[in-house]
Amino acid sequence: MDTALALVRHGQTDWNLVGRLQGRTDIELNETGRNQARRLGRYLRGKEWDLILASPLGRAQETAALIAEQAGMSTGPAVPELIERGFGSLEGRIMSEVSDEEAALVNHELETHPAILDRALPALLELAQQYAGQRVMIVSHGATMRTVRDALAGERLQKSVENGEILEIDLQLLSELHQQRQQAPGKVGQLN
């Protein structure tokens, strides 16, 4: 069997529901989020995924456990490199209430897209090597997943990543992007 990796966004939280920036604040799933995870697990049953991992945040860990329970998958250790983007002092704020001026004032506090790629791409490649021949799903977060998705696509896509959405990773493209970034740091895969 070929190695396969996929990212899945955690289930809904109350903060997702109102558009509140979570970042690294450890907010738990709401009942809708738990149901999304269970439904996704039932969907994945029999689809031959071997293992599910997750970022260390509780909403990702609980999503992974609920999916695994329904799909009959094994769980494994946390993957800290696939944690959500850090939003600094904007965490806890409702996105639509943050003005462009305020966002610009605290921009230095936000984790940059290049920094996300610097932690996420090597971690994904390492997981592909560590679990060679297996199909591994990792529960992650919206901003982190969008950054990886857009870098692999080579363009900023307007579509968001929904709670429970699965993003299968093209391992060849991942490897090529990582190599390009190693050869030209600060130039490749960094979309504004």
C-alpha positions in Angstrom: 0.0 0.0 0.0 1.2 3.5 -0.8 1.8 6.1 1.8 -1.0 8.7 2.1 -1.4 11.8 4.2 -4.5 13.9 4.7 -5.2 16.9 7.0 -8.7 17.3 8.4 -10.0 20.3 10.2 -11.3 19.8 13.7 -15.1 20.0 14.4 -16.9 23.2 15.2 -16.5 25.1 18.5 -18.6 27.9 19.9 -15.9 30.3 18.8 -16.1 29.1 15.2 -19.8 29.6 15.3 -19.5 33.3 16.0 -16.3 34.0 14.0 -14.1 34.4 17.0 -10.3 33.9 16.4 -9.2 30.9 18.4 -5.5 30.5 17.4 -3.8 28.6 20.1 -6.5 29.3 22.7 -7.6 25.8 23.7 -11.4 25.9 23.0 -13.3 22.6 23.2 -15.7 21.3 20.6 -19.4 22.1 20.8 -22.0 19.4 20.3 -22.2 20.2 16.6 -18.4 19.7 16.4 -18.7 16.4 18.1 -21.4 15.3 15.7 -19.3 16.4 12.7 -16.4 14.3 14.0 -18.6 11.3 14.5 -20.2 11.7 11.1 -16.8 12.0 9.5 -15.6 8.9 11.3 -18.6 6.9 10.0 -17.8 8.2 6.5 -14.2 7.1 6.8 -15.2 3.6 8.0 -13.8 1.1 5.5 -11.8 3.7 3.6 -8.6 2.1 4.7 -7.1 4.9 6.8 -4.7 3.3 9.3 -4.0 6.0 11.8 -5.2 9.4 13.0 -3.1 12.0 14.7 -3.8 15.5 15.8 -2.4 18.8 16.9 -2.1 19.0 20.7 -5.1 21.4 21.1 -8.1 19.8 22.8 -10.5 20.5 19.9 -8.2 18.6 17.5 -7.5 15.8 20.0 -11.2 15.2 20.7 -12.0 15.3 16.9 -9.4 12.7 16.3 -10.6 10.4 19.1 -14.2 10.7 17.9 -13.3 9.9 14.3 -11.1 7.0 15.4 -13.9 5.6 17.5 -16.4 5.6 14.6 -13.9 4.6 11.8 -12.0 1.9 13.8 -8.7 3.7 13.3 -5.8 3.8 15.7 -4.7 7.1 17.3 -1.1 8.3 17.9 1.0 11.0 19.4 0.2 14.7 19.1 1.8 16.6 16.2 2.7 20.0 17.7 3.9 21.4 14.3 0.3 21.2 13.0 -1.1 23.5 15.7 -3.2 26.5 14.7 -1.7 29.8 13.6 -0.8 32.1 16.5 -3.0 35.3 16.4 -1.4 37.1 19.3 -3.7 39.6 21.1 -6.4 39.1 18.4 -7.2 35.6 19.9 -10.7 35.7 21.4 -11.8 38.6 19.1 -14.5 38.4 16.6 -12.9 38.7 13.2 -15.5 41.0 11.7 -15.0 43.4 14.6 -11.3 43.9 14.0 -10.6 46.9 11.8 -7.8 46.9 9.2 -6.1 49.6 11.2 -6.1 47.5 14.4 -5.0 44.4 12.5 -2.1 46.4 11.1 -1.1 47.6 14.6 -0.8 44.0 15.9 0.5 42.4 12.7 3.9 41.8 14.3 2.2 39.5 16.8 0.7 37.2 14.1 2.5 34.0 13.1 3.5 34.5 9.5 2.6 32.2 6.7 6.3 31.4 6.0 6.6 30.4 9.7 3.6 28.1 9.4 5.2 26.5 6.3 8.5 26.2 8.1 7.0 24.0 10.8 4.2 22.2 8.9 6.0 21.1 5.7 8.9 19.3 7.4 6.5 17.7 9.9 4.3 16.3 7.1 7.3 14.9 5.3 8.6 13.4 8.5 5.2 11.8 9.1 5.3 10.3 5.6 8.7 8.8 6.3 7.8 7.6 9.8 4.6 5.9 8.6 5.7 4.8 5.2 3.2 2.4 3.6 0.4 3.6 5.8 -2.5 6.0 5.4 -2.4 8.7 8.0 -4.8 11.5 8.8 -3.9 14.5 10.9 -6.5 16.7 12.6 -5.3 20.3 12.3 -6.8 23.8 12.1 -8.3 26.2 9.5 -5.5 28.8 9.1 -2.7 26.2 9.2 -4.5 24.0 6.6 -5.3 27.0 4.3 -1.6 28.0 4.4 -0.4 24.5 3.4 -3.2 24.1 0.8 -2.5 27.5 -0.8 1.3 26.9 -0.9 0.8 23.5 -2.5 -1.6 25.1 -5.0 0.8 27.9 -5.7 -1.9 30.5 -5.2 -4.1 32.0 -2.5 -7.5 30.3 -2.9 -10.6 32.2 -1.7 -12.3 29.1 -0.4 -12.1 28.6 3.4 -11.5 25.2 5.0 -14.7 24.1 6.7 -14.9 22.2 10.0 -14.5 18.5 9.2 -13.1 19.1 5.7 -10.4 16.7 4.5 -7.4 17.9 2.5 -5.5 15.0 0.9 -1.8 15.9 0.5 0.1 15.2 -2.7 3.3 13.9 -1.3 5.3 14.5 -4.5 4.2 18.1 -4.6 4.9 18.4 -0.9 8.4 17.1 -1.3 9.1 19.4 -4.3 7.7 22.5 -2.5 9.9 21.7 0.6 13.0 21.3 -1.6 12.3 24.6 -3.4 11.9 26.3 -0.1 15.2 24.9 1.2 16.9 26.2 -1.9 15.3 29.6 -1.9 14.2 30.4 1.7 11.8 33.3 1.8 10.9 33.0 -1.9 8.9 29.9 -2.5 5.4 29.0 -1.4 4.9 32.3 0.5 1.7 33.9 -0.6 0.6 37.3 0.6 
